[in-house]
């Protein structure tokens, strides 16, 4: 019985976090709250790359971002909280346990 209650609470917490993220940022958040900080794409120096939507709350603002290779140290972040690291894992790598890791495709 205890296991079922714990599982139910975990599922409920996951659902609430997804709903909260959608309520905070939603589909039109950036349109309704335009970014006031502008960065020219030419201002990003190698190895950084310009990203139009990376910084600020809900990732509405542009930023220069360093792309990390497999095995590099990384940090996960929450765009809803306005956390925007200056370095992220290159696609298709994912930041798992603090390391950029290749993840096998689902299916």
KEFIPA-256724 format. One record per residue: residue number from 1; chain; x, y, z of N, C-alpha, C, CB in turn. Coordinates in pm, whole numbers, plus 50000, padded with zeros to 5 digits. Glycine has a CB too. Example, Ala and Ser with C-alpha at 12.3 -4.5 7.8 and 13.67 -1.06 7.14 Angstrom:
BEGIN
pt pos=1&unit=A&n.c1=51319&n.c2=49431&n.c3=50780&ca.c1=51230&ca.c2=49550&ca.c3=50780&c.c1=51320&c.c2=49670&c.c3=50780&cb.c1=51131&cb.c2=49553&cb.c3=50905 .
pt pos=2&unit=A&n.c1=51285&n.c2=49775&n.c3=50708&ca.c1=51367&ca.c2=49894&ca.c3=50714&c.c1=51290&c.c2=50003&c.c3=50787&cb.c1=51408&cb.c2=49940&cb.c3=50572 .
// end
This chain:
BEGIN
pt pos=1&unit=A&n.c1=50082&n.c2=49881&n.c3=50000&ca.c1=50000&ca.c2=50000&ca.c3=50000&c.c1=50087&c.c2=50127&c.c3=50000&cb.c1=49907&cb.c2=49999&cb.c3=50121 .
pt pos=2&unit=A&n.c1=50192&n.c2=50124&n.c3=50080&ca.c1=50281&ca.c2=50239&ca.c3=50089&c.c1=50346&c.c2=50269&c.c3=49953&cb.c1=50389&cb.c2=50214&cb.c3=50195 .
pt pos=3&unit=A&n.c1=50382&n.c2=50163&n.c3=49882&ca.c1=50446&ca.c2=50178&ca.c3=49751&c.c1=50350&c.c2=50244&c.c3=49652&cb.c1=50491&cb.c2=50040&cb.c3=49696 .
pt pos=4&unit=A&n.c1=50223&n.c2=50207&n.c3=49656&ca.c1=50123&ca.c2=50265&ca.c3=49566&c.c1=50105&c.c2=50414&c.c3=49594&cb.c1=49989&cb.c2=50192&cb.c3=49580 .
pt pos=5&unit=A&n.c1=50103&n.c2=50450&n.c3=49720&ca.c1=50087&ca.c2=50592&ca.c3=49757&c.c1=50209&c.c2=50672&c.c3=49711&cb.c1=50068&cb.c2=50607&cb.c3=49910 .
pt pos=6&unit=A&n.c1=50328&n.c2=50617&n.c3=49732&ca.c1=50451&ca.c2=50684&ca.c3=49688&c.c1=50451&c.c2=50702&c.c3=49537&cb.c1=50575&cb.c2=50604&cb.c3=49732 .
pt pos=7&unit=A&n.c1=50415&n.c2=50598&n.c3=49465&ca.c1=50410&ca.c2=50606&ca.c3=49320&c.c1=50308&c.c2=50710&c.c3=49274&cb.c1=50377&cb.c2=50469&cb.c3=49260 .
pt pos=8&unit=A&n.c1=50193&n.c2=50713&n.c3=49337&ca.c1=50091&ca.c2=50811&ca.c3=49305&c.c1=50142&c.c2=50953&c.c3=49329&cb.c1=49964&cb.c2=50786&cb.c3=49387 .
pt pos=9&unit=A&n.c1=50210&n.c2=50976&n.c3=49438&ca.c1=50265&ca.c2=51109&ca.c3=49467&c.c1=50372&c.c2=51150&c.c3=49367&cb.c1=50323&cb.c2=51112&cb.c3=49608 .
pt pos=10&unit=A&n.c1=50454&n.c2=51057&n.c3=49324&ca.c1=50558&ca.c2=51085&ca.c3=49224&c.c1=50492&c.c2=51124&c.c3=49092&cb.c1=50651&cb.c2=50963&cb.c3=49205 .
pt pos=11&unit=A&n.c1=50393&n.c2=51048&n.c3=49050&ca.c1=50322&ca.c2=51078&ca.c3=48925&c.c1=50253&c.c2=51214&c.c3=48934&cb.c1=50218&cb.c2=50968&cb.c3=48894 .
pt pos=12&unit=A&n.c1=50190&n.c2=51242&n.c3=49046&ca.c1=50124&ca.c2=51370&ca.c3=49066&c.c1=50224&c.c2=51485&c.c3=49061&cb.c1=50050&cb.c2=51370&cb.c3=49200 .
pt pos=13&unit=A&n.c1=50340&n.c2=51468&n.c3=49121&ca.c1=50444&ca.c2=51571&ca.c3=49119&c.c1=50492&c.c2=51596&c.c3=48975&cb.c1=50563&cb.c2=51530&cb.c3=49208 .
pt pos=14&unit=A&n.c1=50508&n.c2=51491&n.c3=48897&ca.c1=50550&ca.c2=51506&ca.c3=48757&c.c1=50444&c.c2=51582&c.c3=48676&cb.c1=50575&cb.c2=51367&cb.c3=48694 .
pt pos=15&unit=A&n.c1=50320&n.c2=51546&n.c3=48694&ca.c1=50211&ca.c2=51613&ca.c3=48622&c.c1=50206&c.c2=51761&c.c3=48659&cb.c1=50076&cb.c2=51545&cb.c3=48652 .
pt pos=16&unit=A&n.c1=50218&n.c2=51791&n.c3=48785&ca.c1=50214&ca.c2=51930&ca.c3=48830&c.c1=50332&c.c2=52010&c.c3=48774&cb.c1=50215&cb.c2=51937&cb.c3=48982 .
pt pos=17&unit=A&n.c1=50449&n.c2=51950&n.c3=48767&ca.c1=50565&ca.c2=52023&ca.c3=48714&c.c1=50548&c.c2=52052&c.c3=48565&cb.c1=50694&cb.c2=51943&cb.c3=48737 .
pt pos=18&unit=A&n.c1=50490&n.c2=51960&n.c3=48491&ca.c1=50465&ca.c2=51984&ca.c3=48349&c.c1=50360&c.c2=52093&c.c3=48331&cb.c1=50419&cb.c2=51854&cb.c3=48279 .
pt pos=19&unit=A&n.c1=50253&n.c2=52085&n.c3=48405&ca.c1=50146&ca.c2=52185&ca.c3=48396&c.c1=50197&c.c2=52321&c.c3=48440&cb.c1=50025&cb.c2=52143&cb.c3=48483 .
pt pos=20&unit=A&n.c1=50273&n.c2=52327&n.c3=48549&ca.c1=50327&ca.c2=52454&ca.c3=48598&c.c1=50416&c.c2=52517&c.c3=48493&cb.c1=50404&cb.c2=52434&cb.c3=48728 .
pt pos=21&unit=A&n.c1=50503&n.c2=52438&n.c3=48430&ca.c1=50592&ca.c2=52490&ca.c3=48326&c.c1=50512&c.c2=52548&c.c3=48210&cb.c1=50685&cb.c2=52381&cb.c3=48276 .
pt pos=22&unit=A&n.c1=50405&n.c2=52482&n.c3=48172&ca.c1=50322&ca.c2=52531&ca.c3=48062&c.c1=50247&c.c2=52657&c.c3=48104&cb.c1=50224&cb.c2=52423&cb.c3=48017 .
pt pos=23&unit=A&n.c1=50204&n.c2=52664&n.c3=48230&ca.c1=50133&ca.c2=52782&ca.c3=48277&c.c1=50226&c.c2=52902&c.c3=48287&cb.c1=50069&cb.c2=52755&cb.c3=48412 .
pt pos=24&unit=A&n.c1=50350&n.c2=52879&n.c3=48327&ca.c1=50446&ca.c2=52989&ca.c3=48340&c.c1=50489&c.c2=53040&c.c3=48203&cb.c1=50569&cb.c2=52944&cb.c3=48421 .
pt pos=25&unit=A&n.c1=50536&n.c2=52953&n.c3=48118&ca.c1=50589&ca.c2=52996&ca.c3=47989&c.c1=50483&c.c2=52993&c.c3=47879&cb.c1=50706&cb.c2=52907&cb.c3=47949 .
pt pos=26&unit=A&n.c1=50408&n.c2=52888&n.c3=47872&ca.c1=50305&ca.c2=52879&ca.c3=47769&c.c1=50358&c.c2=52902&c.c3=47629&cb.c1=50196&cb.c2=52977&cb.c3=47797 .
pt pos=27&unit=A&n.c1=50272&n.c2=52899&n.c3=47532&ca.c1=50313&ca.c2=52914&ca.c3=47393&c.c1=50339&c.c2=53059&c.c3=47354&cb.c1=50208&cb.c2=52855&cb.c3=47303 .
pt pos=28&unit=A&n.c1=50274&n.c2=53153&n.c3=47419&ca.c1=50286&ca.c2=53294&ca.c3=47379&c.c1=50362&c.c2=53380&c.c3=47479&cb.c1=50151&cb.c2=53351&cb.c3=47359 .
pt pos=29&unit=A&n.c1=50432&n.c2=53318&n.c3=47575&ca.c1=50500&ca.c2=53397&ca.c3=47677&c.c1=50600&c.c2=53495&c.c3=47615&cb.c1=50570&cb.c2=53305&cb.c3=47776 .
pt pos=30&unit=A&n.c1=50686&n.c2=53446&n.c3=47527&ca.c1=50790&ca.c2=53533&ca.c3=47469&c.c1=50729&c.c2=53643&c.c3=47383&cb.c1=50887&cb.c2=53449&cb.c3=47384 .
pt pos=31&unit=A&n.c1=50619&n.c2=53613&n.c3=47316&ca.c1=50552&ca.c2=53715&ca.c3=47235&c.c1=50491&c.c2=53823&c.c3=47323&cb.c1=50443&cb.c2=53650&cb.c3=47147 .
pt pos=32&unit=A&n.c1=50434&n.c2=53781&n.c3=47435&ca.c1=50371&ca.c2=53874&ca.c3=47529&c.c1=50473&c.c2=53949&c.c3=47615&cb.c1=50274&cb.c2=53799&cb.c3=47618 .
pt pos=33&unit=A&n.c1=50591&n.c2=53891&n.c3=47632&ca.c1=50696&ca.c2=53949&ca.c3=47715&c.c1=50826&c.c2=53956&c.c3=47635&cb.c1=50717&cb.c2=53867&cb.c3=47845 .
pt pos=34&unit=A&n.c1=50834&n.c2=54046&n.c3=47538&ca.c1=50952&ca.c2=54050&ca.c3=47452&c.c1=51080&c.c2=54081&c.c3=47529&cb.c1=50933&cb.c2=54153&cb.c3=47342 .
pt pos=35&unit=A&n.c1=51188&n.c2=54026&n.c3=47482&ca.c1=51318&ca.c2=54045&ca.c3=47545&c.c1=51367&c.c2=54188&c.c3=47523&cb.c1=51420&cb.c2=53944&cb.c3=47490 .
pt pos=36&unit=A&n.c1=51420&n.c2=54250&n.c3=47627&ca.c1=51472&ca.c2=54387&ca.c3=47613&c.c1=51623&c.c2=54387&c.c3=47591&cb.c1=51439&cb.c2=54469&cb.c3=47738 .
pt pos=37&unit=A&n.c1=51688&n.c2=54274&n.c3=47616&ca.c1=51832&ca.c2=54262&ca.c3=47595&c.c1=51858&c.c2=54208&c.c3=47455&cb.c1=51896&cb.c2=54171&cb.c3=47702 .
pt pos=38&unit=A&n.c1=51928&n.c2=54285&n.c3=47375&ca.c1=51958&ca.c2=54242&ca.c3=47239&c.c1=52107&c.c2=54211&c.c3=47226&cb.c1=51917&cb.c2=54350&cb.c3=47137 .
pt pos=39&unit=A&n.c1=52138&n.c2=54105&n.c3=47154&ca.c1=52277&ca.c2=54067&ca.c3=47126&c.c1=52286&c.c2=54040&c.c3=46977&cb.c1=52321&cb.c2=53941&cb.c3=47210 .
pt pos=40&unit=A&n.c1=52385&n.c2=54097&n.c3=46912&ca.c1=52406&ca.c2=54072&ca.c3=46769&c.c1=52468&c.c2=53933&c.c3=46752&cb.c1=52496&cb.c2=54181&cb.c3=46704 .
pt pos=41&unit=A&n.c1=52424&n.c2=53861&n.c3=46651&ca.c1=52479&ca.c2=53727&ca.c3=46629&c.c1=52628&c.c2=53733&c.c3=46601&cb.c1=52406&cb.c2=53658&cb.c3=46512 .
pt pos=42&unit=A&n.c1=52675&n.c2=53844&n.c3=46547&ca.c1=52818&ca.c2=53860&ca.c3=46516&c.c1=52903&c.c2=53881&c.c3=46642&cb.c1=52837&cb.c2=53976&cb.c3=46421 .
pt pos=43&unit=A&n.c1=52839&n.c2=53905&n.c3=46756&ca.c1=52915&ca.c2=53929&ca.c3=46880&c.c1=52962&c.c2=53799&c.c3=46945&cb.c1=52830&cb.c2=54007&cb.c3=46978 .
pt pos=44&unit=A&n.c1=52913&n.c2=53686&n.c3=46900&ca.c1=52952&ca.c2=53557&ca.c3=46958&c.c1=53083&c.c2=53512&c.c3=46895&cb.c1=52841&cb.c2=53451&cb.c3=46936 .
pt pos=45&unit=A&n.c1=53183&n.c2=53492&n.c3=46978&ca.c1=53315&ca.c2=53448&ca.c3=46933&c.c1=53330&c.c2=53298&c.c3=46953&cb.c1=53427&cb.c2=53524&cb.c3=47008 .
pt pos=46&unit=A&n.c1=53399&n.c2=53233&n.c3=46860&ca.c1=53422&ca.c2=53089&ca.c3=46867&c.c1=53490&c.c2=53054&c.c3=46999&cb.c1=53507&cb.c2=53042&cb.c3=46747 .
pt pos=47&unit=A&n.c1=53451&n.c2=52949&n.c3=47065&ca.c1=53364&ca.c2=52839&ca.c3=47026&c.c1=53217&c.c2=52863&c.c3=47060&cb.c1=53411&cb.c2=52714&cb.c3=47092 .
pt pos=48&unit=A&n.c1=53179&n.c2=52985&n.c3=47093&ca.c1=53038&ca.c2=53013&ca.c3=47124&c.c1=52956&c.c2=53022&c.c3=46997&cb.c1=53025&cb.c2=53143&cb.c3=47204 .
pt pos=49&unit=A&n.c1=52826&n.c2=52998&n.c3=47012&ca.c1=52732&ca.c2=53001&ca.c3=46901&c.c1=52612&c.c2=53086&c.c3=46941&cb.c1=52688&cb.c2=52856&cb.c3=46860 .
pt pos=50&unit=A&n.c1=52563&n.c2=53166&n.c3=46849&ca.c1=52447&ca.c2=53250&ca.c3=46874&c.c1=52321&c.c2=53166&c.c3=46879&cb.c1=52434&cb.c2=53359&cb.c3=46766 .
pt pos=51&unit=A&n.c1=52239&n.c2=53190&n.c3=46980&ca.c1=52107&ca.c2=53126&ca.c3=46991&c.c1=52006&c.c2=53236&c.c3=47017&cb.c1=52104&cb.c2=53017&cb.c3=47104 .
pt pos=52&unit=A&n.c1=51908&n.c2=53246&n.c3=46929&ca.c1=51809&ca.c2=53353&ca.c3=46939&c.c1=51722&c.c2=53339&c.c3=47063&cb.c1=51721&cb.c2=53353&cb.c3=46815 .
pt pos=53&unit=A&n.c1=51696&n.c2=53218&n.c3=47106&ca.c1=51609&ca.c2=53194&ca.c3=47222&c.c1=51680&c.c2=53104&c.c3=47322&cb.c1=51474&cb.c2=53131&cb.c3=47179 .
pt pos=54&unit=A&n.c1=51755&n.c2=53164&n.c3=47413&ca.c1=51827&ca.c2=53084&ca.c3=47511&c.c1=51827&c.c2=53146&c.c3=47650&cb.c1=51969&cb.c2=53063&cb.c3=47466 .
pt pos=55&unit=A&n.c1=51839&n.c2=53275&n.c3=47661&ca.c1=51857&ca.c2=53340&ca.c3=47791&c.c1=51726&c.c2=53397&c.c3=47845&cb.c1=51960&cb.c2=53451&cb.c3=47780 .
pt pos=56&unit=A&n.c1=51727&n.c2=53435&n.c3=47972&ca.c1=51612&ca.c2=53498&ca.c3=48036&c.c1=51503&c.c2=53400&c.c3=48071&cb.c1=51556&cb.c2=53604&cb.c3=47947 .
pt pos=57&unit=A&n.c1=51402&n.c2=53449&n.c3=48138&ca.c1=51290&ca.c2=53364&ca.c3=48178&c.c1=51224&c.c2=53304&c.c3=48054&cb.c1=51186&cb.c2=53444&cb.c3=48261 .
pt pos=58&unit=A&n.c1=51203&n.c2=53177&n.c3=48055&ca.c1=51140&ca.c2=53101&ca.c3=47947&c.c1=51223&c.c2=53103&c.c3=47818&cb.c1=51003&cb.c2=53156&cb.c3=47918 .
pt pos=59&unit=A&n.c1=51350&n.c2=53136&n.c3=47829&ca.c1=51444&ca.c2=53133&ca.c3=47716&c.c1=51396&c.c2=53219&c.c3=47599&cb.c1=51465&cb.c2=52991&cb.c3=47668 .
pt pos=60&unit=A&n.c1=51356&n.c2=53342&n.c3=47629&ca.c1=51305&ca.c2=53432&ca.c3=47526&c.c1=51414&c.c2=53519&c.c3=47464&cb.c1=51199&cb.c2=53521&cb.c3=47585 .
pt pos=61&unit=A&n.c1=51529&n.c2=53530&n.c3=47528&ca.c1=51633&ca.c2=53625&ca.c3=47484&c.c1=51749&c.c2=53556&c.c3=47414&cb.c1=51685&cb.c2=53703&cb.c3=47604 .
pt pos=62&unit=A&n.c1=51819&n.c2=53631&n.c3=47329&ca.c1=51936&ca.c2=53576&ca.c3=47261&c.c1=52055&c.c2=53564&c.c3=47355&cb.c1=51972&cb.c2=53663&cb.c3=47140 .
pt pos=63&unit=A&n.c1=52148&n.c2=53474&n.c3=47320&ca.c1=52269&ca.c2=53456&ca.c3=47401&c.c1=52377&c.c2=53388&c.c3=47317&cb.c1=52239&cb.c2=53372&cb.c3=47527 .
pt pos=64&unit=A&n.c1=52501&n.c2=53404&n.c3=47361&ca.c1=52613&ca.c2=53330&ca.c3=47304&c.c1=52633&c.c2=53207&c.c3=47393&cb.c1=52745&cb.c2=53420&cb.c3=47297 .
pt pos=65&unit=A&n.c1=52634&n.c2=53090&n.c3=47332&ca.c1=52638&ca.c2=52964&ca.c3=47407&c.c1=52751&c.c2=52876&c.c3=47353&cb.c1=52502&cb.c2=52890&cb.c3=47397 .
pt pos=66&unit=A&n.c1=52828&n.c2=52820&n.c3=47445&ca.c1=52933&ca.c2=52726&ca.c3=47407&c.c1=52872&c.c2=52587&c.c3=47402&cb.c1=53053&cb.c2=52731&cb.c3=47507 .
pt pos=67&unit=A&n.c1=52897&n.c2=52514&n.c3=47293&ca.c1=52844&ca.c2=52378&ca.c3=47277&c.c1=52949&c.c2=52278&c.c3=47325&cb.c1=52805&cb.c2=52349&cb.c3=47128 .
pt pos=68&unit=A&n.c1=52910&n.c2=52193&n.c3=47418&ca.c1=53000&ca.c2=52097&ca.c3=47481&c.c1=52999&c.c2=51963&c.c3=47410&cb.c1=52964&cb.c2=52078&cb.c3=47626 .
pt pos=69&unit=A&n.c1=53115&n.c2=51898&n.c3=47404&ca.c1=53129&ca.c2=51768&ca.c3=47341&c.c1=53098&c.c2=51656&c.c3=47439&cb.c1=53270&cb.c2=51750&cb.c3=47284 .
pt pos=70&unit=A&n.c1=53088&n.c2=51535&n.c3=47387&ca.c1=53061&ca.c2=51417&ca.c3=47469&c.c1=53168&c.c2=51403&c.c3=47577&cb.c1=53056&cb.c2=51290&cb.c3=47382 .
pt pos=71&unit=A&n.c1=53123&n.c2=51377&n.c3=47700&ca.c1=53214&ca.c2=51359&ca.c3=47812&c.c1=53244&c.c2=51487&c.c3=47889&cb.c1=53341&cb.c2=51301&cb.c3=47762 .
pt pos=72&unit=A&n.c1=53204&n.c2=51601&n.c3=47836&ca.c1=53229&ca.c2=51729&ca.c3=47904&c.c1=53135&c.c2=51746&c.c3=48023&cb.c1=53212&cb.c2=51847&cb.c3=47805 .
pt pos=73&unit=A&n.c1=53182&n.c2=51818&n.c3=48123&ca.c1=53099&ca.c2=51847&ca.c3=48241&c.c1=52988&c.c2=51945&c.c3=48200&cb.c1=53184&cb.c2=51906&cb.c3=48358 .
pt pos=74&unit=A&n.c1=52866&n.c2=51923&n.c3=48250&ca.c1=52753&ca.c2=52007&ca.c3=48214&c.c1=52660&c.c2=52025&c.c3=48333&cb.c1=52676&cb.c2=51948&cb.c3=48095 .
pt pos=75&unit=A&n.c1=52561&n.c2=52111&n.c3=48316&ca.c1=52462&ca.c2=52136&ca.c3=48420&c.c1=52325&c.c2=52141&c.c3=48356&cb.c1=52492&cb.c2=52268&cb.c3=48497 .
pt pos=76&unit=A&n.c1=52227&n.c2=52077&n.c3=48418&ca.c1=52089&ca.c2=52088&ca.c3=48371&c.c1=52033&c.c2=52219&c.c3=48427&cb.c1=52002&cb.c2=51964&cb.c3=48414 .
pt pos=77&unit=A&n.c1=51932&n.c2=52273&n.c3=48361&ca.c1=51875&ca.c2=52400&ca.c3=48404&c.c1=51727&c.c2=52405&c.c3=48375&cb.c1=51946&cb.c2=52515&cb.c3=48336 .
pt pos=78&unit=A&n.c1=51662&n.c2=52505&n.c3=48431&ca.c1=51519&ca.c2=52523&ca.c3=48412&c.c1=51494&c.c2=52657&c.c3=48347&cb.c1=51443&cb.c2=52512&cb.c3=48546 .
pt pos=79&unit=A&n.c1=51444&n.c2=52656&n.c3=48224&ca.c1=51417&ca.c2=52783&ca.c3=48157&c.c1=51306&c.c2=52861&c.c3=48226&cb.c1=51380&cb.c2=52759&cb.c3=48012 .
pt pos=80&unit=A&n.c1=51214&n.c2=52790&n.c3=48293&ca.c1=51106&ca.c2=52858&ca.c3=48363&c.c1=51158&c.c2=52943&c.c3=48479&cb.c1=51006&cb.c2=52756&cb.c3=48415 .
pt pos=81&unit=A&n.c1=51268&n.c2=52901&n.c3=48538&ca.c1=51327&ca.c2=52976&ca.c3=48649&c.c1=51427&c.c2=53080&c.c3=48602&cb.c1=51394&cb.c2=52880&cb.c3=48745 .
pt pos=82&unit=A&n.c1=51447&n.c2=53089&n.c3=48470&ca.c1=51541&ca.c2=53187&ca.c3=48417&c.c1=51685&c.c2=53142&c.c3=48425&cb.c1=51526&cb.c2=53317&cb.c3=48490 .
pt pos=83&unit=A&n.c1=51708&n.c2=53013&n.c3=48449&ca.c1=51845&ca.c2=52960&ca.c3=48453&c.c1=51892&c.c2=52936&c.c3=48310&cb.c1=51852&cb.c2=52829&cb.c3=48538 .
pt pos=84&unit=A&n.c1=51999&n.c2=52999&n.c3=48273&ca.c1=52049&ca.c2=52985&ca.c3=48137&c.c1=52201&c.c2=52970&c.c3=48138&cb.c1=52006&cb.c2=53105&cb.c3=48050 .
pt pos=85&unit=A&n.c1=52249&n.c2=52848&n.c3=48127&ca.c1=52393&ca.c2=52827&ca.c3=48129&c.c1=52460&c.c2=52881&c.c3=48003&cb.c1=52425&cb.c2=52679&cb.c3=48146 .
pt pos=86&unit=A&n.c1=52584&n.c2=52922&n.c3=48016&ca.c1=52657&ca.c2=52972&ca.c3=47900&c.c1=52715&c.c2=52858&c.c3=47818&cb.c1=52769&cb.c2=53067&cb.c3=47944 .
pt pos=87&unit=A&n.c1=52701&n.c2=52735&n.c3=47865&ca.c1=52749&ca.c2=52617&ca.c3=47792&c.c1=52647&c.c2=52505&c.c3=47805&cb.c1=52888&cb.c2=52571&cb.c3=47845 .
pt pos=88&unit=A&n.c1=52618&n.c2=52440&n.c3=47691&ca.c1=52523&ca.c2=52328&ca.c3=47688&c.c1=52579&c.c2=52216&c.c3=47601&cb.c1=52384&cb.c2=52374&cb.c3=47636 .
pt pos=89&unit=A&n.c1=52525&n.c2=52097&n.c3=47615&ca.c1=52570&ca.c2=51983&ca.c3=47535&c.c1=52525&c.c2=51999&c.c3=47389&cb.c1=52515&cb.c2=51850&cb.c3=47593 .
pt pos=90&unit=A&n.c1=52614&n.c2=51961&n.c3=47297&ca.c1=52580&ca.c2=51960&ca.c3=47154&c.c1=52468&c.c2=51859&c.c3=47131&cb.c1=52703&cb.c2=51926&cb.c3=47066 .
pt pos=91&unit=A&n.c1=52382&n.c2=51887&n.c3=47034&ca.c1=52280&ca.c2=51789&ca.c3=46995&c.c1=52349&c.c2=51671&c.c3=46930&cb.c1=52174&cb.c2=51853&cb.c3=46899 .
pt pos=92&unit=A&n.c1=52311&n.c2=51551&n.c3=46949&ca.c1=52198&ca.c2=51500&ca.c3=47024&c.c1=52235&c.c2=51462&c.c3=47167&cb.c1=52140&cb.c2=51381&cb.c3=46953 .
pt pos=93&unit=A&n.c1=52349&n.c2=51511&n.c3=47220&ca.c1=52391&ca.c2=51477&ca.c3=47356&c.c1=52296&c.c2=51535&c.c3=47459&cb.c1=52533&cb.c2=51528&cb.c3=47382 .
pt pos=94&unit=A&n.c1=52287&n.c2=51469&n.c3=47572&ca.c1=52203&ca.c2=51513&ca.c3=47684&c.c1=52291&c.c2=51522&c.c3=47809&cb.c1=52082&cb.c2=51415&cb.c3=47708 .
pt pos=95&unit=A&n.c1=52259&n.c2=51615&n.c3=47898&ca.c1=52333&ca.c2=51629&ca.c3=48022&c.c1=52275&c.c2=51532&c.c3=48124&cb.c1=52327&cb.c2=51777&cb.c3=48075 .
pt pos=96&unit=A&n.c1=52347&n.c2=51423&n.c3=48148&ca.c1=52304&ca.c2=51321&ca.c3=48244&c.c1=52408&c.c2=51309&c.c3=48353&cb.c1=52281&cb.c2=51183&cb.c3=48173 .
pt pos=97&unit=A&n.c1=52366&n.c2=51321&n.c3=48476&ca.c1=52453&ca.c2=51314&ca.c3=48594&c.c1=52576&c.c2=51404&c.c3=48579&cb.c1=52498&cb.c2=51170&cb.c3=48620 .
pt pos=98&unit=A&n.c1=52555&n.c2=51523&n.c3=48521&ca.c1=52662&ca.c2=51622&ca.c3=48511&c.c1=52763&c.c2=51600&c.c3=48400&cb.c1=52734&cb.c2=51626&cb.c3=48637 .
pt pos=99&unit=A&n.c1=52731&n.c2=51510&n.c3=48304&ca.c1=52822&ca.c2=51481&ca.c3=48193&c.c1=52743&c.c2=51475&c.c3=48062&cb.c1=52897&cb.c2=51346&cb.c3=48218 .
pt pos=100&unit=A&n.c1=52796&n.c2=51536&n.c3=47955&ca.c1=52731&ca.c2=51528&ca.c3=47823&c.c1=52742&c.c2=51384&c.c3=47774&cb.c1=52797&cb.c2=51627&cb.c3=47721 .
pt pos=101&unit=A&n.c1=52627&n.c2=51322&n.c3=47751&ca.c1=52620&ca.c2=51180&ca.c3=47721&c.c1=52537&c.c2=51153&c.c3=47597&cb.c1=52562&cb.c2=51104&cb.c3=47840 .
pt pos=102&unit=A&n.c1=52583&n.c2=51058&n.c3=47516&ca.c1=52506&ca.c2=51016&ca.c3=47399&c.c1=52396&c.c2=50924&c.c3=47446&cb.c1=52597&cb.c2=50946&cb.c3=47293 .
pt pos=103&unit=A&n.c1=52272&n.c2=50955&n.c3=47408&ca.c1=52158&ca.c2=50877&ca.c3=47450&c.c1=52105&c.c2=50800&c.c3=47331&cb.c1=52048&cb.c2=50966&cb.c3=47512 .
pt pos=104&unit=A&n.c1=52080&n.c2=50671&n.c3=47351&ca.c1=52028&ca.c2=50587&ca.c3=47243&c.c1=51887&c.c2=50633&c.c3=47208&cb.c1=52028&cb.c2=50437&cb.c3=47283 .
pt pos=105&unit=A&n.c1=51855&n.c2=50640&n.c3=47077&ca.c1=51720&ca.c2=50682&ca.c3=47037&c.c1=51615&c.c2=50582&c.c3=47083&cb.c1=51712&cb.c2=50699&cb.c3=46883 .
pt pos=106&unit=A&n.c1=51498&n.c2=50635&n.c3=47115&ca.c1=51387&ca.c2=50548&ca.c3=47157&c.c1=51330&c.c2=50476&c.c3=47038&cb.c1=51276&cb.c2=50630&cb.c3=47228 .
pt pos=107&unit=A&n.c1=51277&n.c2=50360&n.c3=47063&ca.c1=51205&ca.c2=50293&ca.c3=46956&c.c1=51255&c.c2=50163&c.c3=46925&cb.c1=51207&cb.c2=50369&cb.c3=46838 .
// end
